[in-house]
Structure formats: C-alpha cells, structure tokens
Amino acid sequence: MVAQPGNLLLVSHVASEREQIAQVLAEDSHLVRIAEDTDSALSIIRHEKPELVLIDTALAGESAFRLCRKLRDGGELAEIAVLVLLDGVSAGAEALALDCGADDVMQRPVDKLGLRLRIRSLLKHRKALANVRGALEHLVEKRTSQLQKEVAAHKCTAEMLLESQGRYALAAQGANDGLWDWDLLTNKIHFSPRLKNMLGHSASAAMDSPEQWFEHVNRQDIDQLWAELIAHLEGHTERLAAECRIQRKDGTTRWLLVRGMAIRDRAGTPYRIAGSQTDITPRKLMELQLRHDAFHDMLTNLPNRALFLDRLNCAIAKMKRNENYRYAVLLLDVDRFKLVNDSLGHAMGDRLLIEFARRLRECPRATDTVARLGGDEFVVLLDEVDGLAGAKVMIERIQRAFESPLDVQGRQIFVSSSIGLAFGKPRYQVAEDLLRDADIALYRAKALGPGKVQSFLSGMHEKVVSQLNSQNELREAVKDCRQFVLHYQPILSLRNGRLAGFEALIRWNHPVRGMVFPADFIPEAEQGELISPITYWILRTVCMRLKAWESDAQRKLPLFVNINMSVKSLSDPGFAYAVGQIISAAHVEPSQIKFELTESSLMKEPELALLTLSCLKATGVELMVDDFGTGYSCLSYLHRLPMNALKIDRSFVSSVPSEARNMEIVRTIALLAERLGLQTVAEGIETQEQCQWLKSIGCQLGQGYLFSRPLNAEDAYEFLGRDLASTVHHRGTSAAEPQPNPKLEIVNAKETERTNR
C-alpha cells in the first residue's frame, strides 16, 4: 500500500499509545508531531498548520472535544482534518465527537490497517474539498468563465468523492465490521458484503429485507435484540448496542455486537437507522471460559465450592417455598488419601482424585450436583430425595462404584470413602450451616473406620461447639495451670503392705463444670497440642510435693510417684531433655519419678518409642508399660524397650480369681515380667481375695480401692505414716479410712483412677 505522506499532529497524553500510533503512521512516511495536551496542540497547529489532527479522547476531562470545537471555530484552522480515537465503552462519545466537528472517529484498540486507510482517506478527502473550495471560489470570481472549465472542475470533484467513498468502504472492510443501513419508511435494508459474509452468505446474495437478518439471530437472544432496537427508536437510548448469537447459513454459531444510530426528522421520528455488527466470538468464548473456571475445579472439572454453595442455597430457598421439597447432602472424602500422597507422590495423588471424581460423577442422577470442595473432599447434593431410603440408595450406589480398584496410570488402587449425611431442614438459612453439619457427620463416620457412613443427628453440633468451647477454656487454663490439681493414689507392696509410692492423677477444677476427670479433657489437650505443658506442670508439681513431704518428714522417703505420659510426648524430640532439666532443678532423685505409657501408644510407632524412651531412661527416671495385655502385642519389642515394670490392667484384675481364663493371663504376665526382670503392678484391686491371689503369683505392687481412693496432697501425706501391713494380710477397713462402696461400678472406678495417658 503506497500512501501520500502528510503533515500530522497526534494529541495524546498516554506515552505507550503515542509510540504505537506513531510507529503505524511512520509506515506511510507521514511527518508526525506529538502534543500531550490541548494547549501545546493549539500552539503547534497555529505554527505548523498540520493537515490532520489525531485526537485521543483519553485526555483529561472533555479537553479532546473542546479542541475539536476550537479547530472548527478557528477560521483557517477549520480546513484541518480531525480524527478522534474513542474508548469503546464510552456511551455517546462518537456522536459527541461528530457534533464537535470531528471528520471521523475510530474505536480503540486501534486497528492498524484501518487507521492507515482512514488517515489516507481523510487526507485525500480534505485535499479534494480544498480543491473544490478553490474551484468554487474561482467560479465566483469568474462567473463568466468558460462553462467547460466548470464542468471539468465538477467532474474532477465527483471522481475524487467516488474515490473517497471507495476508500471508506475499504476501510470498513479492513476493520472487520459488517455495515447495514435500514430505510424505515420503505422497510428495506442495505447489507454490506462483509455483513453478508458474517451471516454465511456470499457477497452477491440478494438481501434487502430485515427478516433475512433477524432469521439468523438465536431464538434465545431475539427478544433482547428487539427490545434494545425499540428502546433506541423510541428515544430511550442514545444509540443501539446489543450482543447476540447468530446462526450462520452453514449451521455454525457466532457472537456479534450490533451497534447503530437512528436519524430523525424535525419531529424526532426516526426514518432511518444505520450501524455495524462486529464478530466478538473470541471475546465471548474467553468470557465463558473464565466464568467456567471461576465455578469449577481445575483438577477434576467438577463444580467447585462456590458453585455448590450457590446451588445448595437454591435448594434451601426452594424448601422455604415448598414444604414438601426434600434434599440432602453427602460429604465424602477418600480414606487414607494421605498414604497415597506420601507413598506414591502428589502427582499420583492428583491422578487418583481425577479418577475418583470421574467414577463419582457417574453415580448421582442428572438433577443432582457433584462438586469438589478441596483436597480429597467431595460433596453430592441430592435433589428431590426420598428421605433416608432415597439417600441410602445413592450411598449404596457410590459404595458399589468403588468396590473395584481405580486404574491410575496402570496401577490398581483400591479406595473407600467415608460419608457424612445431612438432610435439608427448614431451620437452615444458609448453605454453610448445612455443609458444616455434614462435615460433623463425616468426622464421626471417619472415627468409626474406613468406608463408614454417619447421618447428622440433633445434638452433634452442640457437642462440637461444646468441645470447641472446652478446648478454648482448656487453653486458657493451661496458661497458668491454676485450675489443675493433682490427686495421689497409693501404690502398696503386696508382700508387706507398706506404702511404695503414688500414682499422680490430674483433675481440672473447672470454675463452672466443677471437677473434670482426665478422660474428659486429656484427649482435647492432645488434639490441641497442649499435653506437653500439662505434663511438665505435673512433673514440676510432683517434684515440689516430694521435696515438701521429705522436708516435713525430715528424712529421705523411699517413695516414687508415677506420672502418665502421653503418646504425643514420644514424638517430641525435646521431651527427655525438658524432663531432665525439671528434675535437676527440683533436686529430686530421678528414680523417684516413673512414667507410665499405655501398651497401645508404644505400638503406634515402636521405633520412635524406642528412641525417645532410651533418651528418657538416660535421665535416670523409670518407665512402666500401662494397661499391659489390652493393646496390640508388643512382645517383639518388649525386650528392646528400656522398661522397669509392667502394669496389669484392671479389666483382668477385676475378674480374678473367679474367671479362670483371666487368671491364666495375669499369671502369664507376672511370669513374663519375672523372666524379663521387671516389676509387676496390679491396678484396680478391690477385694482381699484379689489381693491374696495376686500376692501368691508373685505380683509385687498393687493399687485400688481396697487400699485407698485417690487422695489430695494433704491426705496423701497423712497416708505416708500408716502401716498398712494389717490391711494387706488381714483386710478390714480402719476407722480413719473411708469404706469403699461395694456396689461401685468398675467403669466409674476406672474413670476416677485413670488419667487416660
């Protein structure tokens, strides 16, 4: 394309825009000057007299339009061509620019070829008008001149105008817009060749009826297009602008932006409307993709949390309108998913989730919604569910779907899913509340084991809230430990009945709930990572109590105190060091402290337990296996663990000597301890008969209600001086001791005695 160079002025305050446009204009060898504001632009115009001024409406305020007016009101400056660049979202800006005197307008972002063509056309057009003006002035001065020259001049003007019209048509075609011109009086419409091509017709196709245009518009969009058109014709909108889908002649669908403006008579009645249509399919597809991505999970392509909550809120609203409507939520997660990530890697874990989602998607009905909430959590909204029976049908379908393994990159992986079920109720106001209750049910299901199902029951939420409040209160109590107290249950020698030591049992003296036993708060302390400071407080208090008792007795007492140790402490690398520091600071003999660990806690990670206990043993404390025989067998590790004693669980002691099988178990434990060089301690002794039999099989130590309930610190000190040999050999309760309740249930006794680790 060869263009006649011109003298141009670009008025724009956006540096990047100026550079881009200047580069485009330089391709036609135009001389381009640049002004950043209207004042500098006017100065250049007056001195340089450019042929064309390119004005960017992004100038501050309405200075761009004021500049147009000044050029048109400026006498000799009125000959300068003006092209205005408009922001595509500025309503009415095109009409305003034309009203202010602009020769032409273009929408941004600027089409490079279209800009070059329009500038070339404007320059030619301006020059043509200048020639016409000169010719007309010449004709005025020489009205008697030869008619032939006038005819020639008019002919030249007509040819130049035709050429200008051709260039405008070329520019419109290059801008990728289809043009239309509708004569409302004759109801005939002119379509440009480009517009015909957009509809799938050839440029030569005979088309002049509006119906030939509207029949291509998608039925879902036609009403909106007509509404926008009528609103503009009736004068409610400044211009027509509507987006719609059209179906081309070949059956394909495209998105179009239809724009137009009506021409009205003096009465304001429209008699003509013209405009353009632009193919915006790529933009609309991008918008649709962005909308899809915003509401779908990127990994599984399932609806995400946002979309699911929206549909769940719709279900809640539907129940408010229709009391017979029923719905339910199934919350699932993949059992032992962490094991897959840890063993096969996160990439394999992601592929497993993709396969899990694919199979899960096939289970519900078309009206149900399957979504991924995040991680390995999935959720199903059951629409129009037939109560519990309908939910069970869906649950069984899901469980059957995962009976066969998932094929993950050639590896067969069996998975199961725990499921929490919550039914929609009128009391639910927002989706998050129902999802919360389903999550509570899922938590209970996972506690039952892999592949279990649990429905949400009334009271579950209140219990969870209560647990949360209790944990918060426990966290506050741990800050200074003033609400904690220790009770001490005596441990006696079964051989001579003398006091050998105590087991320290913690109590939480809650300001509202009263005395809370360990089984009701130690699990919460372990979950909240509060067990270590509690254990350290128990150890410091026990050391302080031992020193106080020895000070009062004015002699060294051959006493030990057992402290229950949590399984959490086994994974604490600093536990043994902290224990050693506390005992050393208290100036207590380390052998006076014995830590009890349950057999089940030792077997969770035996190698880690061996390492931690070895470090703990090095501090000089002694170690004891609690509840021996009730957990998984640790015989393969027992000879390796640095233990000093085995503690026979009360469940065995309570049934001897009446139950022969338990008697053999206790006898075997005592014999095993003797062969390994370990002490044997029996807990839960309540009768003289139990005491005598345990003594007969070689059990060295015992504790239980037969001897004493757990005592506070003062009563425990009084117990120090008692001679209980007669209590062991000739059982009778002394006047100073409370008579144990013979009807006391074993479970209550255990609840009082045990610290639950």
PyMOL commands that set and color helices and strands:
alter all, ss='L'
color gray80, all
select helices_A, chain A and resi 15-26+38-48+63-72+75-79+93-99+112-141+147-174+193-198+210-214+219-233+281-294+305-321+337-344+346-361+387-401+431-448+460-480+518-520+522-527+531-553+567-571+575-586+590-592+599-604+606-617+635-638+650-653+660-675+688-696+713-720+725-729+746-753
alter helices_A, ss='H'
color red, helices_A
select strands_A, chain A and resi 7-11+31-35+52-56+81-87+104-108+177-183+188-191+240-247+253-264+270-279+327-334+369-374+377-383+406-408+411-413+417-423+453-455+484-493+499-510+514-516+560-564+593-598+622-628+645-648+679-683+701-703
alter strands_A, ss='S'
color yellow, strands_A
deselect
rebuild
show_as cartoon
